[in-house]
Amino acid sequence: MLWELQELEREIAIKEDEMRKIPSVQVYRSQKSEVSSLQESLSSQQGKVEAGKKKLRRGEMNLQNVNASITGLNNKLYGGEVQSTRELENMEKKLSQLQAEQSEIEDEILSIMEELEKDELKTSELCQQEEKEQARLQKVKAQAQKELQFARQELAQLNERRIGIMEQLEAPLLQKYQDLSRKMQGQCVSLVKEGFCGICNVSLPSAFRARILTPGQLVFCENCGSLLVLGD
């Protein structure tokens, strides 16, 4: 029973290691990381688009203000309100400056619109890519969950068998096994076949067979220190 317990614990350890390395789970984690990175890029790009729209709105407001100022000056210049030559010259100079500013703002707005169009196109492409990757991720996730659930069920069954054996063992013997297992870091019960230790493969004296068959006596390999159990 101790040997069966040991083999079960080894099988459980292997199963736990396999669970950490399930291919579909690893693929899911990798794709999830890629999707997360893609979402960050999309968020950054959306922020860039929003910033571009705000910049465009500011430019359009500036242009409206300049246009209003130009209209006001034109009305004064050609409306006959101003008679002073000096004042007219100043107004014409101011008008010239506003028209230059108007031209600069219009060029800037055009540049912003062109850049914004590129950013919106890139955002749209990233959105489409993110949707496709999300769909792929959900398929991989479903497969990973299915395989992980199956592995967990297998592991639960192994643990149930382990507990069943442990409940049948006397407490002192179980404690001895657990202490020995910790000391030897795993395999500590050797299944003896044809007179050889199952762990270190050393030939055992014939007297060991009789000692192993003696009720209540624990016999250990003189070479590796494992607890001997007859497997013949």
C-alpha positions in Angstrom: 0.0 0.0 0.0 2.9 2.4 0.7 4.4 1.6 -2.7 1.0 2.2 -4.3 0.7 5.5 -2.4 4.2 6.5 -3.6 3.3 5.6 -7.3 0.1 7.6 -7.0 1.9 10.6 -5.6 4.4 10.4 -8.5 1.5 10.2 -11.0 -0.1 13.2 -9.3 3.1 15.2 -9.5 3.4 14.3 -13.2 -0.2 15.2 -13.8 0.2 18.6 -12.1 3.3 19.3 -14.2 1.3 18.3 -17.3 -1.5 20.7 -16.3 1.0 23.6 -16.2 2.1 22.7 -19.7 -1.2 21.9 -21.5 -0.5 23.2 -25.1 -3.9 24.9 -25.5 -3.5 26.7 -22.2 -0.1 27.9 -23.2 -1.4 29.1 -26.6 -4.3 30.8 -24.8 -1.9 32.7 -22.4 0.3 33.7 -25.3 -2.6 34.9 -27.5 -4.1 36.7 -24.5 -0.9 38.6 -24.0 -0.9 39.5 -27.7 -4.5 40.7 -27.6 -3.7 42.7 -24.4 -0.8 44.4 -26.3 -3.1 45.0 -29.3 -5.7 46.6 -27.0 -3.1 48.9 -25.5 -2.0 50.0 -29.0 -5.7 50.5 -30.0 -6.3 52.5 -26.8 -3.3 54.7 -27.5 -4.3 55.2 -31.1 -7.9 56.1 -30.0 -6.4 58.6 -27.6 -4.3 60.1 -30.5 -7.5 60.4 -32.6 -9.3 62.1 -29.8 -6.4 64.5 -29.3 -6.4 65.3 -33.0 -10.1 66.0 -33.0 -9.6 68.4 -30.1 -6.8 70.1 -31.9 -8.9 70.4 -35.0 -11.8 72.0 -33.0 -9.4 74.5 -31.5 -8.0 75.4 -34.9 -11.5 75.8 -36.4 -12.5 78.1 -33.4 -9.3 80.2 -34.0 -10.2 80.4 -37.7 -13.7 81.5 -36.9 -12.4 84.3 -34.6 -9.9 85.5 -37.2 -12.6 85.4 -39.9 -14.8 87.4 -37.7 -12.0 90.0 -37.1 -11.3 90.2 -40.8 -15.0 90.7 -41.6 -15.2 93.5 -38.9 -12.1 95.3 -40.3 -13.4 95.0 -43.9 -16.7 96.6 -42.8 -14.9 99.5 -41.2 -12.5 99.9 -44.1 -15.1 100.0 -46.8 -18.0 101.2 -44.8 -16.9 104.7 -44.6 -16.7 104.8 -40.8 -13.0 105.7 -40.7 -11.8 108.9 -42.4 -8.3 109.2 -40.9 -5.6 108.2 -43.3 -3.3 107.0 -40.6 -6.0 105.0 -39.0 -6.9 103.4 -42.3 -3.2 102.5 -42.9 -3.1 100.8 -39.4 -6.3 98.9 -40.2 -5.0 97.8 -43.5 -1.8 96.6 -41.8 -3.9 94.8 -39.2 -6.0 93.3 -41.9 -2.9 92.0 -43.7 -1.6 90.4 -40.5 -5.0 88.7 -39.9 -5.1 87.4 -43.5 -1.6 86.0 -43.0 -2.7 84.4 -39.7 -5.9 83.1 -41.5 -3.7 81.4 -44.1 -1.5 79.8 -41.5 -4.5 78.5 -39.5 -6.1 77.1 -42.7 -2.8 75.3 -43.6 -2.6 74.0 -40.0 -6.2 72.8 -40.1 -5.5 71.0 -43.4 -2.5 69.3 -42.0 -4.4 68.3 -38.9 -7.2 66.9 -41.0 -4.8 64.8 -43.1 -3.1 63.4 -40.0 -6.4 62.8 -38.4 -7.6 60.9 -41.4 -4.5 58.6 -41.3 -5.0 58.1 -37.5 -8.7 57.2 -38.0 -7.8 54.7 -40.7 -5.2 53.1 -38.5 -7.6 53.0 -35.6 -10.2 51.3 -37.8 -7.6 48.7 -38.9 -6.6 48.0 -35.3 -10.3 47.7 -34.3 -10.9 45.1 -37.0 -7.7 43.3 -36.0 -8.7 43.3 -32.3 -12.1 41.8 -33.1 -10.5 39.0 -35.1 -8.0 38.3 -32.4 -10.7 38.3 -29.8 -12.7 35.8 -31.8 -9.6 33.5 -32.1 -8.8 34.0 -28.4 -12.3 32.8 -27.4 -12.0 29.7 -29.5 -8.6 28.9 -27.9 -10.0 29.7 -24.5 -12.9 27.3 -24.9 -10.4 24.5 -25.9 -8.1 25.3 -23.0 -10.9 25.3 -20.5 -12.1 21.9 -21.9 -8.7 20.3 -21.6 -7.9 21.9 -18.3 -11.2 20.7 -16.9 -10.5 17.1 -18.1 -7.0 17.3 -16.5 -8.5 18.5 -13.2 -11.0 15.7 -13.2 -8.2 13.2 -13.7 -6.2 14.8 -10.9 -9.2 14.8 -8.6 -9.6 11.0 -9.2 -6.0 10.4 -8.4 -6.2 12.4 -5.2 -9.3 10.5 -4.2 -7.4 7.2 -4.6 -4.5 8.7 -2.7 -6.7 9.7 0.2 -8.4 6.3 0.2 -5.0 4.5 0.6 -3.9 7.0 3.3 -7.0 6.3 5.3 -6.3 2.6 5.4 -2.7 3.0 6.6 -1.8 3.1 10.3 -0.9 6.6 11.4 2.7 5.7 12.6 3.4 3.9 9.3 2.1 6.8 7.2 4.1 9.2 9.3 7.2 7.1 8.7 6.6 7.1 5.0 6.1 10.8 4.9 9.3 11.5 6.9 11.2 9.2 4.6 9.8 10.7 1.5 10.8 14.2 2.6 14.3 13.0 3.5 14.8 11.1 0.2 13.0 13.8 -1.8 10.4 11.6 -3.4 11.0 7.9 -4.1 11.5 6.1 -0.9 9.7 2.7 -1.2 11.4 0.1 -3.3 9.6 -2.7 -5.0 11.9 -5.7 -4.8 11.9 -8.1 -7.8 14.1 -11.1 -8.3 16.2 -10.1 -5.3 17.1 -6.7 -6.6 16.2 -3.3 -5.1 13.8 -1.5 -7.4 15.5 1.9 -6.8 19.2 1.3 -6.8 19.2 -2.1 -8.5 21.5 -3.6 -5.9 21.3 -7.4 -5.3 19.9 -8.0 -1.8 20.9 -10.8 0.6 18.5 -13.8 0.6 17.8 -13.2 4.3 16.1 -9.9 3.4 13.1 -11.8 1.9 12.3 -13.5 5.2 12.7 -10.2 7.0 10.4 -8.4 4.6 7.8 -11.1 5.1 7.9 -10.7 8.9 4.7 -8.9 10.0 5.4 -5.4 11.5 9.0 -5.3 10.5 10.3 -2.5 8.3 13.3 -3.5 6.2 15.5 -0.9 4.4 18.0 -1.2 1.6 21.5 -1.0 3.0 22.6 0.8 -0.2 20.0 3.5 -0.9 18.0 3.5 2.4 14.7 2.9 0.7 11.9 0.9 2.4 11.8 -2.6 0.8 8.5 -4.2 -0.4 8.3 -7.6 -2.1 7.1 -7.2 -5.7 7.5 -10.9 -6.7 
